[in-house]
Amino acid sequence: MNKSASEIAKAVISKTKKANKKTASENSVETRIKKYLNKLLGCWWFKPAPAMPKGYGRTGIPDLVVCYMGKFFAFEVKASGKGPSETQKKEIAGIKKAGGVALVVYSWEEVWETLKGSH
């Protein structure tokens, strides 16, 4: 059964309220976001591979690249109290300049709010 973004979000909220009382690591936040995106109808996403030596890949690309309901999103996931690097800021600005939505997020709820407000 396919659920709406709100139904999925409510279910995930109820399961993670206790876990959110502690400061979440970047990895745990990213894991929650991926679980949410996997359940979301009309959503495709991927995690770019990190840049490698000898010119493979590109540094600063956001952690999660998402297409939701035909719109482009990029999320740089950070733990509470952390911020993006200068290279990450430049990539986010480039995505915005091209018409995409790109931002730094500290919780899966921020991703939910962004996607919910996009249509």
C-alpha positions as CSV (number, residue, x, y, z in Angstrom):
1,M,0.0,0.0,0.0
2,N,1.4,3.4,-1.0
3,K,1.3,6.1,1.7
4,S,1.3,9.8,1.4
5,A,4.4,11.8,2.5
6,S,2.4,13.0,5.6
7,E,1.4,9.4,6.6
8,I,5.0,8.2,6.3
9,A,6.3,11.2,8.2
10,K,3.9,10.7,11.1
11,A,4.9,7.0,11.4
12,V,8.6,7.9,11.4
13,I,8.1,10.7,13.9
14,S,6.4,8.4,16.3
15,K,9.2,5.9,16.1
16,T,12.1,8.4,16.4
17,K,10.9,10.9,19.0
18,K,12.8,9.1,21.8
19,A,15.9,8.8,19.6
20,N,16.0,12.5,18.8
21,K,16.4,13.4,22.4
22,K,20.1,12.7,22.1
23,T,22.3,14.6,19.6
24,A,22.3,12.5,16.5
25,S,25.4,11.7,14.5
26,E,25.5,12.6,10.9
27,N,25.4,8.9,9.9
28,S,22.3,8.2,12.0
29,V,20.5,11.3,10.6
30,E,21.4,10.2,7.1
31,T,20.1,6.7,7.8
32,R,16.8,8.0,9.0
33,I,16.5,10.3,5.9
34,K,17.2,7.3,3.6
35,K,14.6,5.2,5.3
36,Y,12.0,8.0,4.8
37,L,12.9,8.5,1.2
38,N,12.7,4.7,0.5
39,K,9.1,4.7,1.6
40,L,8.1,7.9,-0.3
41,L,6.0,7.4,-3.4
42,G,7.3,9.5,-6.4
43,C,10.8,9.7,-5.0
44,W,14.1,8.6,-6.4
45,W,17.4,9.3,-4.7
46,F,21.1,8.3,-4.5
47,K,24.2,9.0,-2.4
48,P,27.1,10.2,-4.6
49,A,30.4,8.4,-4.1
50,P,33.0,10.5,-2.4
51,A,35.5,12.2,-4.7
52,M,38.6,10.1,-5.4
53,P,42.2,11.0,-6.3
54,K,43.1,11.4,-9.9
55,G,40.0,13.3,-10.9
56,Y,37.2,10.8,-10.2
57,G,34.2,12.4,-8.7
58,R,33.8,15.9,-7.3
59,T,34.3,17.3,-3.8
60,G,31.5,19.2,-2.1
61,I,28.6,17.4,-3.7
62,P,25.7,17.1,-1.2
63,D,25.2,13.8,0.6
64,L,21.8,12.9,-0.9
65,V,20.6,13.8,-4.4
66,V,16.8,13.5,-4.7
67,C,14.2,13.7,-7.4
68,Y,10.7,14.0,-5.8
69,M,7.6,14.6,-7.9
70,G,9.7,15.8,-10.8
71,K,11.7,18.3,-8.8
72,F,15.5,18.3,-8.0
73,F,16.7,18.4,-4.4
74,A,20.1,18.0,-2.8
75,F,20.6,17.6,1.0
76,E,23.9,18.1,2.8
77,V,23.5,16.1,6.0
78,K,25.2,17.4,9.1
79,A,25.2,16.5,12.8
80,S,23.9,19.2,15.2
81,G,26.4,22.0,15.6
82,K,28.3,21.2,12.4
83,G,28.3,23.3,9.2
84,P,29.1,22.8,5.6
85,S,32.6,23.3,4.2
86,E,33.3,26.2,1.8
87,T,33.3,23.7,-1.1
88,Q,30.0,22.3,0.0
89,K,28.6,25.9,0.2
90,K,29.7,26.6,-3.4
91,E,28.1,23.4,-4.6
92,I,24.8,24.2,-2.8
93,A,24.9,27.7,-4.3
94,G,25.5,26.2,-7.8
95,I,22.5,23.9,-7.5
96,K,20.3,26.8,-6.3
97,K,21.5,29.0,-9.2
98,A,20.5,26.2,-11.6
99,G,17.0,26.1,-10.2
100,G,17.3,23.1,-7.8
101,V,16.6,23.1,-4.1
102,A,19.7,22.5,-2.0
103,L,20.2,22.9,1.7
104,V,22.0,21.7,4.8
105,V,19.8,19.5,7.0
106,Y,20.2,18.3,10.6
107,S,17.2,16.0,10.8
108,W,15.0,13.9,8.6
109,E,12.1,16.2,9.6
110,E,13.8,19.0,7.7
111,V,13.8,16.9,4.6
112,W,10.1,16.0,5.2
113,E,9.2,19.7,5.6
114,T,11.1,20.6,2.4
115,L,9.6,17.9,0.3
116,K,6.1,18.5,1.7
117,G,6.3,22.2,0.9
118,S,7.5,21.5,-2.7
119,H,4.2,20.7,-4.3
